[in-house]
Amino acid sequence: MTASLAAVLPTALPAVLPAAAADGGAADFSQDVFWVWLLKAVGILVFLLLSVLIAIWFERRVVGRMQLRPGPNVHGPFGLFQSLADAMKLLLKEDVTVKAADKLVYLVAPFIAVFCSLLTMAVIPFGPEVSIFGVLTPLQLTDFPVAVLYILACASVGVYGIVLGGWSSNSTYPLLGAVRSTAQVISYELAMGLSLVSVFILAGSMSTSEIVASQTTIWWLIPLAPAFVIYVISMVGETNRLPFDLPEAEGELVGGYTTEYSSMKFAWFFLAEYINMLNVSAVATTLFFGGWRAPWPLSWIGDGVLNTGWWPLLWFVAKVWLFMFLFVWIRGTLLRFRYDQFMKFGWKVLIPSALVWLVCVAVVQGVRQFGGADVMAMLPWLGGAILVVVALSFLIPEKKAAPEPAPSDEPFDAFAGGFPVPPLPGQSLPPSPRAARREAQAPASPALVGGPAPGDQGADGDAPESPTQEVPRG
């Protein structure tokens, strides 16, 4: 397979890199009628809800196998009904509303999160044109020239559900989770957007159907591998999944922005998280993995017969679940980042890397289109320049660690700023007055005994009245 790709790339890559908008790959919705739109919308909704139920079971089974345990295996065949049992539990659970919460915002926030997550799939192409009850229509609800910007906008608005849910709870930990989610979405959505711009440059369009049409010969995963890696990391941070689930870190924030939610209000947030996982997986499939097109070498069978009819729906779903497995694999493998590490990685690594890669792609495409240069002749020079930059980076001296502060003779006051803080390196807490009093009272403190011992007597000279009577020590 490697030899075949090496033989194909030199001839295929230059032929595909020109803008693909001229291919006329946009989906044609001219024959759609009202009931076809309604049928597609209901189909997308059913697909997402069923996929969430399967994803919950799938995640628990896969993580169980990774941890050498069976996972859910009691309810139904292979434990498939466990997700239904969990859904019924949340539906019938007592619905608790925080008394001090902002009632309207508190109730609306979960619906904002789940509603925005349901909008993304409207512009995702599930397949080519098919016949639905005699009407020839694409397997896509709708499409327009800026469809990918619409996807990013839905993801940005969806975070309002998390922010408002944490703020309206009128509680400390949910508010901290909401603030974290705001910073997280801003940080990682920037890197995600920059990674997608390189796809727009090569495909010549932001329409999802045209981007899929531009990958007829080669998937953008291959020439845009760095952008794909940046997108995969960003999509994990965008969906608040391990190792980036800082807004709901149970070790620090109890439950984060969902701490004060229960029953179905919590279920809406839970549903939105899994739908967002499916959304970003579908976007990665559409923009980098050829969309609904069959993988090589299946695409060569029968002169591309597996890319026609309803077959592409199978390839699309298989690719989406490949990314869902990646989510679960990462969760079962990596530990949660510290918040400072998380933000440093987003702003100092991902965003600069995405900017550098975007400039490289723009320069190469500009030179090709306006200078008439051969891209294959430029690749060795680009590779050499990258190697030189990497080599020079090793010559940069490492930043020396700051020396630890010298121990201070003055006692450390934990309440000097009005709020208790732990001591820094080199500082020590003053002796505790309570500990000094406890040590002074220790010889005369009473102890509980398990029963009367020979010779033990009570306060009036008799034996203790009960086996747990306090008897002075010494």
Secondary structure, 3 states (H helix, E strand, C coil): CHHHHHHHHHHHHHHHCCCHHHHCCCCCCCCCCHHHHHHHHHHHHHHHHHHHHHHHHHHHHHHHHHCCCCCCCCCCHHHCCHHHHHHHHHHHCCCCCCCCCCHHHHHHHHHHHHHHHHHHHHHCCCEEEEEECCEEEEECCCCCCCHHHHHHHHHHHHHHHHHHHHHHCCCHHHHHHHHHHHHHHHHHHHHHHHHHHHHHHHHCCCCHHHHHHCCCCCCCCCCCHHHHHHHHHHHHHHCCCCCCCHHHCHHHHCCHHHCCCCHHHHHHHHHHHHHHHHHHHHHHHHHHCCCCCCCCCHHHHHHCHHHCCCHHHHHHHHHHHHHHHHHHHHHHHCCCCCHHHHHHHHHHHHHHHHHHHHHHHHHHHHHHHHHCCCHHHHHHHHHHHHHHHHHHHHHCCCCCCCCCCCCCCCCCCCCCCCCCCCCCCCCCCCCCHHHHHHHHHHHHCEEECCCCCCCCCCCCCCCCCCCCCEEECC
